[in-house]
Amino acid sequence: MRVDFIQDKEADDISVIVHAPSRSKDVDELIEAIRNYAPTPLSGYSEGVVTKLNKDSIIRIYSKDKRVYADTSEESYLIKSTLYQLEADLPRQFVRISNSEIVNSDKIIRLDLNLAGTIKVYLQGDIQTRVSRRYISKVKEVLM
Amino acid sequence: MNVSKDLIRLAALGFVLGMVIGDIMVVAFTASEGMSLAAPELIDEFGELPAIIIQTLLSGVLGCICFGATIVYYKDEYSILAATCIHMVIAFLTLIPISNFLWWTGRVMEGNIVVLAMGICAYVMVWFSVYMSYRIQIQKINEALERRNSGKQ
């Protein structure tokens, strides 16, 4: 695989174009990896210790009492960023499910709708939380 | 979502639609008795032109409140069932006095019971169709999750 760099002073942002003779599984995986690339590491604070969080290990990120937390299967970390910023910076696998929560779509086990019309999402780590109806199309977009 | 902006937009649309639908329904219901633009009793009470104006404006108010109240469906803190029940109460509290005033119910108990029964049926259908649309979406998402999770194993 050849990697080239083309300087474009008029470009607003970094853009990547994949050239290939045809669309294949390898090409799809490469595109997905590029899409999921996040240049800034996420720092989590727990008991005064700062930890560089592996984004793949994060189950969900949520706000509570005006603070933002990230849950992994081992621990819950305080994140010094807003959900809005995180939504923009995190890889595509992270999807907003309500005004106060973003989940890692790779950690979703299933969704459930009760008769009253409340949507619940079951996540790894025995976590269950509510999905806003307004965001269900976004979840669908990421997973399908 | 800008709630107040959406509320104004929905209410304005409801007012226009309410006026049109109200008049069309009265024409349709009175078609067998020689077609009228307002209930004959309302015309007897106010005269033809004022009766038509009153009916058109009140139909608009009804549409405005019912359409405006659909904003509850955008409120995520309410489940579909809760939003449907809240909307139903708001709609009935508006519909019953207006439909009595306009003689749509004949100002008799039976007329009110018919309006209530038809309204409840309509709301059951609304709740069911909204519920089913989400159920289908969730089923598709769960199928995609199953495919994805089985591919990882």
Interface residues (C-beta under 8 A of the other chain):
Chain A: S98 N99 I108 I109 R110 L111 D112 L113 N114 L115 A116 G117 T118 I119 S132 R133 R134 I136 S137 V139 K140 L143 M144
Chain B: M1 Y74 D76 S79 I80 L81 A82 A83 W127 V130 Y131 Y134 R135 Q137 I138 K140 I141 N142 A144 L145 R148 N149
